[in-house]
């Protein structure tokens, strides 16, 4: 019983007949062209007769061999390199077999070089006839990709991507992108795992550098108006593992790029299913996203000053502010190299925005006043601080000079020279502080709060805001770089206690919060004297962060990398707090945040305390600075407003009464 005829079967039968006819013509043409080329177009009569008599043998052998080699069982419109190799092999056999047959039969008309020429010609005709659709489709997709590279703002759905990986794996991803009819991503560059292929091109996409040069590559593309939106990790059958992936994720977070993981290669023409990879995987919660139009309305056309502009948070502040089109950006930092780096990045990425680098320490009061007098900033983002807990713990005078007196200098300058708003970046370690760094940041909070309240009866008075958040993933000297360093050496990840917890956020979240807090002050959405606190969800166990980082590196916790519990350090908390027990936690007009209303301390009282700090620092009396600092904390906790006196403590400075632990994993901000 025969199978019923269907339209699909009919199309297959027609396609098979078309290929048989085409291959028959190709076999005859290949032999004829080979003989003509060999004889320079002049074929002797005996050779012509021999060729005509041998054509049926070549034709029959060729069609049978093509069938046996599966040439007619391949989808040639999606032909691959393997298909081409199979075709080359079948063509070789289809030449060798009839040549051997007629040679054994005693034919003497065939020159020795003809079969080689015939094979080359036959491969060209067969491949051209089968792959023309594929070649034409690839060319059209390449043209569309090149056009999409210069897309207009009206086409935001197609994202520019940097592909990261070995050339072999990157090539697979590029093929999949090209095979898609309407891809969501367009490749603008490649980051190679090594450096041997840098400056070359792969499928017309330039290899711009190694993975260590991601920041430079992004800056270069931005200068060409091709700044990528994301990184795509081309892992292929193997995964980018260990510190390499963590370094890429951290760099991408800092540069504001999403990170996508390409799956194992799929069939050509299928969509490239990408999976996001970012620090949110370590948070265990989605990242907070706020409306950028609020900030844009506030900053566009204004002069903005950022202190600590070369640091992790300061640099991200500068990047995001530059995108809103300020009239001028004043970059202030005490570190020469950091200032040089952030200025270079701004000039490359935002050449149209005036950018003024100022090498200055916020400890230098007169210098700060001169800077504000010269530039007259309308908005001040105060991110300069000493934040590394162990260093501040052992360098008390430096910590107070920067975090307390330096904050007073910046705030006083903002008040004197008519800034519209100042936002101080603070930390959850300022809540019930047990260490020097937290205590100094708390005093900075109190000073900004006091200045904000002092302008309550003056509608045009500057606003002084404090934004308080937890640990920033990926910031210099923080938890992530510490774990990255340990993972690179395959050393155990050190955690102080199995139950220790911390609040975490990404640098992008932190900066969004700072800018939104500043923008909202102009509309009086935030009552004077309040502190803005990000809703960071539930605190995360440090040991869970360690496990997630190991898995994100493509490794297995307690198998490939151990987690070592080193024990709590003196004065270290098991958990951090976002609100003091004397602060009232209130809802906010800002989405995703809360407000805290601390008990204020008058500006006059704070200035007397700060002057006492300045005198003790001038005398190089660390013990006096330490005593004054924690007397101020105890006085603030009791609600006293009496200026403090220096009271000597019998305990040496090297072992203060209340101290923050040296960091293993949890004590670093």
N, C-alpha and C positions, 0 to 999 in steps of 0.2 A: 504494500500500500504506500503510495507516494504522499509526501507531505504537501499540504495545500499551499498554493502560491500566495505570497503576501507582498505588499509594496516594498517592505524592507528587504525581503529576499530578492525582489526584482532589482533594487538598487545595487545590492551586493553583486548580483550576477552581471549587471551592466558594468560595474566598476572593474570586476575581474577581467571581462572581455576587453575593456579599454586598456588595462595594463598589459594584457597579453599582446594586443595589437601594437602598443607603443614599444614594448620590449622587442618584439619581432623586428620592427623597423630599426630600433637601436642596434640590434645585433648585426643586421645587414650593413647599416651605415658605418658602424665601428670597423668592420673588416674592410669595407671599401675605402674609407678614409685612411686607414693604416697603410694599405697597399699604395694608395696615391701618394701619401707622404713619403713613403719609403722609396718610391720610384720617381719622385719629383714630378708627378703628374703624367708621366709617360709609361703606361702599362703595356708590356709586350703581349702579343696575341696569345702565346701559350699560357702565360700567367693569368690573363683575363679569363680564358676558358677554364683553367684550374680553379680560379676563385669562384666562378659562377657555379661550377659543379660541386664545390665544397660548401656553398651557402646553406643548402638544406641540412647538412650535418651540423654546422655551427648553430643553425636556428633550432633544430630539434634538441640538441644537447643543452643549449642555453636555456630554453623554456623549461625543460625537465629539471635542470639543476636549480633554477630559480624557485621552482615549486618545492623541491626537496629541501632547500635551504630556508624556506619560510618567508621568502621575499613578499609573497602575496598575502601574508597574514599579519602585516604590520600597518599601523595607523600612520601613514606618511605625512599627513598634514601636521602632526605633532612629532615628527621624526627627531631622534636624538643622535648623539654621537655613537651610541651602541648600534642603532639602526644603520648608520652610515658604514660602520665597520663591517657589519653583516653583509651589506650590499657590496662592499669592496671584495670581501672574500668570495661571495657568490660569483661576481664578475670574473675573478681570477680563475676559479674552477671552470666556469663556462668557456674560458679560452683554452685552458690547459687540456681539458678532455678531448675536444674535437681536433686540436692540433696534434695531440698524441695519436689519435685514431687515424688521421690522414697520413701522418708520417709513417706509422706502422704499415699502412696500406701501400706505401711506396711512392707517394706523391712527392715531386721534386720542385714544384712551382713556388713554394712558400719560403721567402727569405727568413733568416733567423730572427731578425729584429722586428718583423711584423707583429708577432704575438704580444710583445711588450707595448708597442704603440697601440695595438688594438685594445689592450686592457685599459690603458689610460683613457682612451677615447670613450670606451664603453662605460667606464665608471662616471665620466663627466656627463654623458648623455642620460644615463639612468638616474644619477643623483639630481641632476638639474630638473628632470621631469617630475621627480617625486617631491623634492624639497623646495620648489619655487614658491609654493603657498606658504610654507613655514618661513622662508627667508623674507618674503614680502610682508608677512604679518609681523615679523620681528622688526623690520625696518619701520613700519608704520607705528609700532609701539614705541620704538626709540625716538621717533619724531615727536610723538605725543609726550614722551617723558621730557625731552628737551624743551618742549613748549611749556610743560607744567613747571619746569624749573624757574621760569620767568613769569610765574602766574601773578595775577593781579589780586589785590585784597578782596575782590568779589568772589574768589574761589578759595575760601579758608578750609574747605573740607579735605584738600589734598595736602598732607603734611610733608615737609622736607625732612629727610632722615639721613643720619650718618650710619653706615653699616660697619660693624666691628667684628673682626674675626680673621681667620686665615683665608687667603684668596680662594682656596677650594670651597670652603663653606660660604663665603660671601658670594661667589659666583652662582651657587644654587639659589640663594635668596634673590639675587638680581634677576635670575631667569624667572622665578615665580612672580616677581613684581611685574616683569615685562609681559608675562603670559596673561595677567589679569586684564580684563577688558576695561575696567575703570578702577585702577588701584587707588587705595587711600593714601599711599605713601609714594614719594618720589625720592630716589637716592641722589644726593648732591655730593657725596664724598664717601671715602672708605678709610677706616683706621685699621692698619695691619697689626698683627700680633708682634711682628718683627719690624725690621727697617729695611730689609733687602729689596722690597718692591716699592718703596716710597718714590713718588714722582712718576710712576707708571700709571697706566689706565687698565681697568678691567671692565669689559663690556661698556666702554665709553665713559665710565665713571672714574674720576681720578682718585688715586691712593694718596691721601694728603699727609699722612704721618703715622706714627706709631701710637699706641694707646696712651703713652706717657704725654703726648702732645695734644690731648683732647681740648684743653682750654685754648691753646694757640690756634688749632684748626677751626674751632667755633668762632674765634675772633676774626680769622681770615675770611671765613664764609660770610660773617656778618658784614664785613667791610664791602663784600661783593653783593650785598642785599640778598644773600642766600642763607641766612642764619637758620640752622636746623631746628626743628621742633622736638626731635627725639633721637635717641640712639637705638639701633636694632642690633641685638647680639646674635650673630650668625654662628650658632654653636654646632650645627650639623649633627653628626652622630656622636660627637663628644661635646662636653659642656665646658664653657669657661668657668673655671673653679678657683677657689681660694681667694687670696688678696686681690687678684686681677679684677675679678667681678666686683668686689667690694669697692675697689678704687674707682672703677668706672661709675658705679652707682652713686658714690659720694661726690665725684666730680660732676656728674649730671645733675644731682640735686643742687649743687652750688651754682651751676650754670642755668638752672631753670629748665632742664631738658627731661622729658619723660624717657624711661628706659623700657624697651620692649624686647621680649625673648622670642626669637623665631623657633618654631618647632622643627622636628626632623623633616627633611624634604618630602613634599607631597607631589602628587601627579601634576604635571604642567597644566596650567589652566585653572587649577583649583585656587581658591583664595588663600592668601598667606595669613594663617591664623596666628596672630601675635599675642603674647601675654605680657602684661605690664610687670616690670620689675622695678621697685623703688624702696625707699626707706620706710614707706608705709607698711611694708611687709614686716618690718621690725616693730612698728607701733602696735600692730594688732587692731587698728581702727582706721577708717578712712580719713584722709587729710581734710582739714577745714579749708573751704574755699569761700572767699568773700568777693563782693561786687567791686570790680576795679573802677567803675565809673565814678564812684564817690571820691576816690583818691584823685582821679584825673581832673575832676572839677576843681579840687582844692589846689593842686600843684602846678597845673599848666600855666606857663608864663610867670612863675614865681622863682625867687632866689632861695635855694635850699642849701643848708650847710650840714654835713655829716661828720661827726667826730668819730675817730676810730675807723675811718673809711677803708683802711686796708685790711681790717679783720674779716672774719667769716660773715658775721651779721652786717657789719658796715659795708662790705663789698656788695652783698646781696641788696642792701638798702639802696646803694648807688645804682645798681643795675635796674631795679624796679622803678626807682624815681626817674631815671633817664628815659624810660619808656613812656612816661607821662608828659614829656615835653616841657621841662622847667626852663625858665629864662637863663639860669646859671646854676651850676653845681659847684659848691666849694667843698673840696676834699681835705679834711684835716686829719693828720696822723703824725705820731711821734716817730714812727719807723720809716726810715728812708726807702728801703726796698719795697715795703708794703705800699707806700704812697706812690712810688714809681710804677709798680705793677698795676694798681687800680687806675691810675691816670692813663697809662698806655692802653688798657682795656677800653676805657671810655672813649679815648680818641679814635680807636680803631672801630668800635661798634657804634658809637654815636658822634660822628665827627661834626654834626651840625649843632651840638649843644655846647655852649661855652663851659669850660671845665677849668677850675683854678685849684691846683694842688698847694696846700699849705703845710709845711713841715713845722709842727709846733706841738708841744706837750701841753695838755690841759692844766698841768701844775703851774705853768708860767702865766700868772694872772694878768700881768701887763701885756704880754704878747697876745693873750686871748682877747683882751679888750681892744687892742690894735686891729686884730683880724676882724672883729665884729664892726668896728668903726669904719674899716675900709670897705667891706663887702655888704654890710647891712642886710644880713639874711632875714627872710620873712619866716622861714621855718627852720628849726634846729632839731636834728635827730642825734641824740647823745648816746652813742654806742661805745665810746672809749671807756675802758675799764681794765683793771687787773682782775681776772676771773679765775685763774688757776689756783684752786684752794691750797695746795701744799706750798706753793711759792708765796702766796700772800700770808699764810700762817707763819712762815719763818722770816718774812720781810714786812713787819707790821707798819713801819713808818711809810714805806713805799705804798702799801695798800691804802692807808689813810690819806696820803697826799693825793693819790689819783682818784680813788672812789668817793672820798668825802670832800676834800678841799678842791679837787679838780672839778667835781660836779657843781660845787658852789660857784667856781669861777665861770663856768659855762652858763649856768642859770642867771647869775648876776649880769653877765654880758648880754644875754638875751633880753633881760628886763631893761637894761640901760639903753640899748640901741634899738628898741622897738620891734623885736620879733613878734610875729603874730602867735606863734605856738612853739613850744619845746616839748619833745617827748624823750623821757629817760628810759633806757632799756634796763630792766631790773631782773631779779631772779627769785625763784621760790625759796632759795637759801636765806633770803632776807626775812622770812617768817620765822619767829622764835629762833633767831640765829644762835648757833653754838660755836661758831668759828669766826675768825677775823674777816674773811671775805664777806660772809653773810651780814655781819654787823655793819661793815662799812657801806654795803649796798642799802641796808635799812636806813642809815642816816641820810643817804642820798635821796631815798624815797621821801623821808620826812621833810627835807628841805624843799623839794619840789612841791610837795603838798602845801607847805606853809606859804610859798610864794603864790601858788594858785589861789588859795583862800584869801590872801591879802588883797587880791583884785576883785573881790566879790561885789563891791559897790561901784566898780568902774567897768562899764560895758566894754570899753576899748582896751582893757588891761590884757596883757599876754596870758595865754593859757599854758600851764605847766602840767603835763601829764606823765604818769608813770605806767609803764606796761610791764607786767610781771608774768613770766612764764618759766617753764621747767627746763630740763636739759635739751639742748639743741643737737639733734643727730648730725654728726659729720663736722661739727665745728672744731677748730684747731684745739688739740689737747683734750678733747672730750672722749666719751666712752667709745665711740665707733673707731676713731683712729687708734686708740689703745688696743682694742680687740684686733684691728687690722694688723697692727705691728706684731701682735702675738701670733696671729694666724699665719703671717708670712714666715715666721720661724717655726711654725707648727708647734709652738709652745702652748702649754695649757692656758686657757682663758681664766684670769683670776677674778674671782667674785668674793666680796668680803663676807657675805652671809647668804644662805639659801633663801631667806625670806625678805631680804632687803628690796625695797621698791623705790621707783622714781617716776616722775612725770616726764614724758618725752614729747617732742614735736620736731618737725622738719624745719630747716632754715627758711624755706619758702613760707610756711605757715607763720613763723615768728615775724618775718618782715611784713607780711600782709597785715598782721595784727597791729604792728607798730604804725604803719601808714594809715590804716583805717582809724585808729585811735586819734591820730593827729587830725585827719580830715573831719572827723565827727565833732571835734572840739569847736570848729568854726560855726557849726549849727547849734551849738549848746546842747547837743544830745547827751553829753556827759556832764553831770553836775560837778562843780568845782570841788577839789580836794579828794576826789575818788581815785582809786587805783584800778586799772583795767587788767583783768585776769582771763587768760584764754581757757576755755573749757576743753581741757586735754583728755577728757574721758577719765577712765580709771587708771591709777598708777600701775606701772608694769614692773614685774619682777626682773631684776637684773639678770638672773640666771636664765629666764626665758629669752631675754634679748641675746644672751650668749648662744643659746641653742639655735635661735632663728638665724643668727649670723653664720653659724657653722653650716646650717642647711643651705642658706643663701649662697654660700661658697661652694656648694656642690659636695659637701663632706657630711659625715655622720657624727653627731655628738657622742662623746664617750667611746667612740670607735676610732675615728681618724684623729680627732682632737679631744683632749680631756678638758674638763672644767674643774678648776681647783678652788676650793673654799679656803680663804686665807684668814678669816676671822675679822670681827669688827675691830676698828681702831678706836683709840680713846676719843670720846666725845662725838663719835659718828652716830647719826640717826639711822634707825631701820627704815624710816619713811620720811619723805618731805611733805610739807604742808603748803597750801596755796593761800590760806587765810589764817591770820592771827586770831586767837580766842577773843580779843577785844575788838576785832573788825566785824562789821556787819556785812554779810554776803547778800548782795542785791542783784536783781535781774538788770539787764542792760538793753539799751536800744540797739546796740550792735549785735548782729547774729553770731552765735557761737562763742560769746564771751560772758563773763560776769563782772560785776563791779564790787569793789571793797571800799568801805568808808572807815578809814582808820581814825583813831583819836589823835587830833592834830597837836603839834607842839609849835608855839609861836616862833616867828623868824628871829626875834631878838634873843630868845633863849638859845636857839640853835647856833646863832652867830657867836655867842659867848663861848659855847662849848667848842665850836670850831676854832676860835681864836686860841683857846687853851691847847687844842691839838697842835696848832701851828707853832706855839711857843715850845712845846715839848719836843716837836720834831726838829726845830731849830737848835735845840740843846742836844740833839741826838740821843734822847732819853726814851728808848723803846719801852722800858718798863712803865714809864709814866703814860705813854701813848696807849699801851695795853690796858692799864687801869682805867684811864679816862674813857676808853671805848666801851668797856663792859659796865662801868658805872652809868654811862649814858644809856645803855640797853636796859639795865635794871631800873633806872629812873623812868625811862619811857614806858616800861611794863607796868610800873606802879602809878603812872600818870603824874609824876612830879614835874614841875617846871622850874625848879631851883637850879641855877648854874652849879656845875660840879667842881669839886676841889681835887687836886691830886692827892690820892691816898695810897701810900706805898703798900704793895702786896708782898708778903714774905716769900711768895712762890716765885722762882726765877722765870724769866721770859721764855726760856727754852721749853718750859713745861707749864704753859698757862693754865689757869683754873678751868677755863672753858676753851676747848680747842677743837678744831675740825681735824678729822683724820687725814693722813696721807692717803692718796687714792690707790685703790687696787683697781676696782672697776666702777664702783658706785659713787665715789666721792667727788668725781670731776664733773664740772658743768659742761 
